[in-house]
Amino acid sequence: MNRASLNDWLKLPGCQQAQAELLLRLQKGGVQLSGPADLAQLLELPAAQLEAWKPHLLFRWYSEPPSPLPAAINLNSALSAELKSLDELNPERCKRLLRERARRPFSDLADLQERLGLPASVVEALIGRVCFGQSNGPALPSTKP
């Protein structure tokens, strides 16, 4: 799985070119996925599609796999305080993230990695902890009671 080629990915039922290219960009950046759950979260796969892919996937990890973590933070709308909860994003990385996000929203983890120059270990640690729902800016608190 962590060494698959574009052609390998495209052999999977329903795998789209954009999905395969995202996986290759992350692979090129040194990112490893630890199992089907990582893949499903990263590609937002429907359960049926993941089940169809599982018999064809072999995951091999080359270091300690990350421990599971809750609630993904939308990096395209998160407030500074929320970003500080991500230990991997030190103050300098948070500043760069906010500056880059102001230019245009992030599309995915590979885009984040490329634009911020993040090492693979940081990106791996963010899998499942962040998401990239498109936003026009930070979410404002509701004024409704």
C-alpha positions as CSV (number, residue, x, y, z in Angstrom):
1,M,0.0,0.0,0.0
2,N,2.7,2.5,1.0
3,R,4.7,1.6,-2.2
4,A,1.9,1.4,-4.8
5,S,2.2,3.0,-8.2
6,L,-0.4,5.1,-10.0
7,N,-1.3,2.1,-12.1
8,D,-1.7,0.0,-8.9
9,W,-4.1,2.5,-7.4
10,L,-6.1,2.8,-10.6
11,K,-6.7,-0.9,-10.7
12,L,-8.9,-0.6,-7.6
13,P,-12.6,-0.5,-8.3
14,G,-13.8,3.1,-8.5
15,C,-10.4,4.6,-7.7
16,Q,-10.3,8.0,-9.3
17,Q,-7.2,9.6,-10.8
18,A,-7.3,12.5,-8.3
19,Q,-7.3,10.0,-5.4
20,A,-4.4,8.0,-6.8
21,E,-2.4,11.2,-7.4
22,L,-3.0,12.4,-3.8
23,L,-1.7,9.1,-2.5
24,L,1.3,9.3,-4.7
25,R,2.0,12.9,-3.6
26,L,1.9,11.9,0.1
27,Q,4.0,8.8,-0.6
28,K,6.6,11.0,-2.4
29,G,6.6,13.2,0.8
30,G,7.4,10.1,2.8
31,V,3.9,9.7,4.4
32,Q,2.9,6.1,5.3
33,L,-0.7,5.0,6.1
34,S,-1.1,2.5,8.8
35,G,-4.2,0.8,7.7
36,P,-7.6,0.9,6.0
37,A,-9.0,3.5,8.5
38,D,-6.2,6.0,7.5
39,L,-7.0,5.4,3.8
40,A,-10.8,5.8,4.4
41,Q,-10.3,9.1,6.3
42,L,-7.8,10.5,3.9
43,L,-9.9,9.8,0.8
44,E,-13.3,10.1,2.5
45,L,-14.2,6.7,1.0
46,P,-17.7,5.3,1.4
47,A,-17.7,2.1,3.5
48,A,-18.7,0.0,0.5
49,Q,-15.8,1.2,-1.6
50,L,-13.4,0.6,1.2
51,E,-14.7,-3.0,1.7
52,A,-14.2,-3.6,-2.1
53,W,-10.6,-2.4,-1.8
54,K,-9.6,-4.2,1.4
55,P,-8.8,-7.6,-0.2
56,H,-6.3,-5.8,-2.5
57,L,-4.5,-3.8,0.1
58,L,-1.5,-4.8,2.1
59,F,-0.2,-2.3,4.7
60,R,3.3,-2.5,5.8
61,W,4.6,0.1,8.4
62,Y,8.2,1.0,8.6
63,S,8.2,2.5,12.1
64,E,5.8,2.8,15.1
65,P,2.2,3.4,13.8
66,P,0.4,6.4,15.2
67,S,-2.1,6.1,17.9
68,P,-5.8,6.9,17.0
69,L,-7.0,10.4,17.9
70,P,-10.4,12.1,18.0
71,A,-12.2,15.0,16.2
72,A,-10.6,16.4,13.1
73,I,-9.8,20.1,13.0
74,N,-10.7,21.9,9.8
75,L,-7.5,23.6,8.8
76,N,-9.3,25.9,6.4
77,S,-11.4,27.5,9.2
78,A,-9.8,26.7,12.5
79,L,-9.1,29.5,14.9
80,S,-5.5,30.1,16.2
81,A,-6.4,28.5,19.5
82,E,-7.5,25.3,17.8
83,L,-4.4,25.1,15.8
84,K,-2.3,25.4,18.9
85,S,-3.9,22.1,20.1
86,L,-2.0,20.4,17.3
87,D,1.5,19.8,18.9
88,E,3.0,19.2,15.4
89,L,2.2,22.8,14.4
90,N,4.6,24.9,16.4
91,P,4.1,28.7,16.4
92,E,6.1,29.3,13.3
93,R,4.2,26.6,11.4
94,C,0.9,28.0,12.6
95,K,1.9,31.5,11.3
96,R,2.8,30.0,7.9
97,L,-0.4,28.0,7.8
98,L,-2.5,31.1,8.5
99,R,-0.6,33.1,5.9
100,E,-0.9,30.3,3.2
101,R,-4.6,29.7,4.1
102,A,-5.3,33.5,3.6
103,R,-3.9,33.1,0.0
104,R,-6.1,30.1,-0.7
105,P,-7.6,27.2,1.2
106,F,-5.7,24.0,1.5
107,S,-7.1,21.1,-0.6
108,D,-5.6,18.1,1.2
109,L,-2.7,16.9,3.2
110,A,-0.3,16.8,0.3
111,D,-1.1,20.5,-0.5
112,L,-0.5,21.3,3.2
113,Q,2.8,19.4,3.2
114,E,4.0,21.0,0.0
115,R,3.0,24.6,0.9
116,L,4.4,24.5,4.4
117,G,7.4,22.3,3.7
118,L,6.3,19.8,6.4
119,P,8.3,16.6,7.0
120,A,6.5,13.3,6.5
121,S,6.4,12.5,10.2
122,V,4.4,15.7,10.9
123,V,1.9,14.9,8.0
124,E,1.6,11.3,9.3
125,A,0.7,12.6,12.8
126,L,-2.0,14.8,11.3
127,I,-3.8,12.0,9.4
128,G,-7.3,11.8,10.9
129,R,-6.8,14.8,13.1
130,V,-7.3,17.4,10.5
131,C,-9.7,17.9,7.6
132,F,-10.0,20.4,4.8
133,G,-13.6,21.4,4.4
134,Q,-13.6,24.4,2.1
135,S,-14.2,27.7,3.8
136,N,-14.2,31.4,2.9
137,G,-12.5,32.2,6.2
138,P,-12.6,31.4,9.9
139,A,-15.9,30.3,11.4
140,L,-17.6,33.0,13.4
141,P,-19.5,32.2,16.6
142,S,-23.3,32.0,16.3
143,T,-25.3,34.9,17.6
144,K,-28.3,32.7,18.2
145,P,-29.1,31.8,21.8
